[in-house]
């Protein structure tokens, strides 16, 4: 979700962006239609769980989103507080996918995912890297979808190194 919002902002205001880092995401300007349909179907199943029970949603989502037991516990606690009405806003995220023509980025890009994220995610970031060979790609070992929760020290180090190499003020 964060990667979609960040890219949409960068698409709308490219001059305001010094760098972009997206983890557990995909290129919203060039998302394969077949993958998009699979992703939408998966998200719909998760939303149906939430409609019936936020606890069911949180329990299912924690195993997909986090790899370490600590991160799964934290993710569950965060999701259990998720208001059902928020799903209305989540549904609108799909309108940002493949909505704009991709222009060459004039800012550094860092993409990545966890080694234990779903296979589609790994494939999506590898395809993104092929389309944007100048971007930096990192796969975090011992991490799932939410790499910042599973391996926070490695995540923070990677961001700091990226900003330093890109000469970005932070």
C-alpha positions in Angstrom: 0.0 0.0 0.0 2.8 2.4 0.9 4.7 1.7 -2.3 1.6 2.5 -4.4 0.9 5.8 -2.6 4.6 6.9 -2.8 4.8 6.2 -6.5 1.5 8.0 -7.2 2.9 11.0 -5.3 6.2 10.8 -7.3 4.2 10.5 -10.6 2.1 13.6 -9.7 5.0 15.7 -8.3 8.3 14.4 -9.7 10.1 17.7 -9.1 9.3 17.4 -5.3 10.9 13.9 -5.1 14.6 13.6 -4.3 14.6 9.8 -4.1 12.1 6.9 -3.9 12.3 3.7 -2.0 9.6 1.0 -2.4 9.6 -2.3 -0.6 7.1 -5.1 -1.1 5.6 -3.2 -4.0 5.5 -3.2 -7.7 5.9 -0.6 -10.5 2.4 0.9 -10.7 3.2 2.4 -14.1 4.0 -1.0 -15.7 2.1 -3.6 -13.7 1.5 -6.8 -15.7 -2.2 -7.2 -16.3 -2.2 -10.9 -15.3 -0.3 -10.2 -12.1 -2.6 -7.3 -11.4 -5.6 -9.6 -11.6 -4.0 -12.2 -9.3 -3.1 -9.4 -6.9 -6.6 -8.0 -6.9 -8.1 -11.4 -6.3 -5.8 -12.0 -3.4 -6.6 -8.6 -1.9 -10.3 -9.2 -2.4 -10.1 -12.5 -0.4 -8.4 -10.6 2.4 -11.0 -7.9 2.4 -13.8 -10.5 2.6 -12.2 -11.9 5.7 -12.1 -8.4 7.2 -15.8 -7.9 6.5 -16.6 -11.0 8.5 -14.0 -10.6 11.2 -11.1 -8.2 11.7 -9.5 -10.8 13.9 -9.7 -13.4 11.1 -8.2 -10.8 8.7 -5.4 -9.9 11.1 -4.5 -13.5 11.8 -4.4 -14.4 8.1 -2.6 -11.2 7.1 0.2 -11.5 9.8 1.6 -14.7 8.2 1.6 -13.3 4.8 3.1 -9.9 5.8 5.7 -10.8 8.4 8.2 -13.6 8.7 9.6 -13.5 12.2 7.4 -14.3 15.1 8.0 -11.0 16.7 7.0 -9.1 13.6 3.9 -11.3 13.1 2.8 -10.5 16.7 3.3 -6.8 16.1 1.6 -6.9 12.8 -1.4 -8.7 14.3 -1.7 -6.1 17.1 -1.6 -3.3 14.5 -4.2 -5.0 12.2 -6.6 -5.9 14.9 -7.2 -2.1 15.4 -7.8 -1.6 11.6 -11.3 0.0 11.2 -13.5 -1.8 8.7 -14.5 1.5 7.0 -10.8 2.0 6.0 -11.3 -0.8 3.3 -13.3 1.7 1.3 -10.1 3.7 0.9 -8.0 0.7 0.2 -10.2 -0.2 -2.7 -9.4 3.1 -4.4 -5.7 2.3 -4.6 -6.3 0.1 -7.7 -7.2 3.3 -9.6 -3.5 4.4 -9.3 -2.2 1.3 -11.1 -1.3 1.7 -14.8 -3.1 5.1 -14.7 -0.1 7.1 -16.0 2.4 6.9 -18.7 5.8 6.1 -17.2 8.3 8.9 -17.6 12.0 8.3 -17.0 12.8 8.9 -13.3 15.1 11.8 -12.6 15.7 10.7 -9.0 17.3 7.6 -7.5 15.1 4.5 -6.9 15.5 1.7 -4.4 13.3 -1.3 -4.6 13.2 -4.6 -2.7 11.3 -7.2 -0.8 11.9 -9.9 1.8 13.3 -13.3 0.8 10.1 -14.8 2.4 7.6 -12.5 0.6 5.2 -14.2 -1.8 6.8 -15.4 -5.1 4.8 -12.8 -7.1 6.4 -10.0 -5.2 9.9 -11.3 -5.9 9.0 -11.6 -9.6 7.5 -8.1 -9.6 10.6 -6.4 -8.2 12.9 -8.4 -10.6 10.8 -7.2 -13.6 10.9 -3.7 -12.2 14.7 -3.9 -12.1 14.8 -5.0 -15.7 12.7 -2.0 -16.8 14.7 0.4 -14.6 18.3 -1.0 -14.6 19.7 2.0 -12.8 17.6 1.4 -9.8 19.0 -0.3 -6.7 17.5 -3.7 -5.8 17.8 -5.4 -2.4 16.3 -8.7 -1.2 16.3 -8.8 2.6 17.1 -12.2 4.1 14.9 -13.5 6.9 12.1 -11.1 6.0 8.6 -11.2 4.6 6.6 -8.5 3.0 7.1 -5.9 5.8 10.9 -5.9 5.8 11.0 -2.9 8.1 9.2 -5.0 10.8 11.2 -8.2 10.3 14.7 -6.8 10.0 14.5 -3.2 11.1 18.3 -2.7 11.6 19.1 -4.0 8.1 16.2 -2.0 6.6 17.4 1.3 8.3 21.0 0.6 7.2 19.9 0.0 3.6 17.9 3.3 3.6 20.8 5.2 5.1 23.3 3.8 2.6 20.9 4.5 -0.3 20.4 8.1 0.8 24.1 8.6 1.2 24.9 7.2 -2.2 22.1 9.3 -3.8 23.3 12.5 -1.9 19.9 12.9 -0.4 19.3 15.2 2.5 17.4 13.4 5.3 
